[in-house]
Amino acid sequence: MADSSSAADAADHRPDPAAHPGMPRWAKTLVIGAGAALLVALVLMHALGGGMGNH
C-alpha cells in the first residue's frame, strides 16, 4: 500500500517564495531609469531634427 504522506508531498512541489525573491529594487530602479533616459534621448533627437530617419 502506498504511503499517503509521500503522495501528498509529491503533489506539492511549489518553490519557496523566500528562495526566489525576484529582481532587487536597485535593479528595477536602474532598468526604469535607463529606459526613461533612452526615451527622453530619442524624443529629443526626433524633436531636434535628427536620428529617426526621413519621416
C-alpha positions in Angstrom: 0.0 0.0 0.0 1.3 3.5 -0.9 2.2 5.9 1.9 -0.3 8.8 1.8 2.1 11.4 3.2 4.6 10.8 0.4 1.8 11.2 -2.2 0.8 14.5 -0.7 4.4 15.7 -0.6 4.9 14.7 -4.3 1.8 16.7 -5.3 3.0 19.9 -3.6 6.2 21.0 -5.4 5.8 24.7 -5.3 9.0 26.7 -4.8 9.6 28.5 -1.6 8.8 32.2 -2.2 11.7 33.3 0.0 14.2 31.2 -2.0 13.5 33.3 -5.2 12.6 36.9 -4.1 12.7 38.3 -7.7 14.6 41.2 -9.1 16.2 43.5 -6.4 14.8 47.0 -6.1 18.0 48.7 -7.2 18.0 46.7 -10.4 14.3 47.6 -11.2 15.2 51.3 -10.5 18.2 51.1 -12.8 16.2 49.5 -15.6 13.4 52.0 -15.3 15.8 54.9 -15.2 17.8 53.7 -18.2 14.6 53.2 -20.2 13.4 56.7 -19.3 16.7 58.2 -20.2 16.7 56.4 -23.6 13.1 57.5 -24.3 14.0 61.2 -23.5 17.1 61.0 -25.7 15.0 59.6 -28.6 12.3 62.2 -28.2 14.9 65.0 -28.1 16.7 63.6 -31.2 13.5 63.5 -33.1 12.4 67.0 -31.9 15.8 68.5 -32.9 15.6 67.0 -36.4 17.9 64.1 -36.4 18.1 60.4 -35.6 14.7 59.0 -36.7 15.3 58.8 -40.4 13.4 60.7 -43.1 9.9 60.8 -41.6 
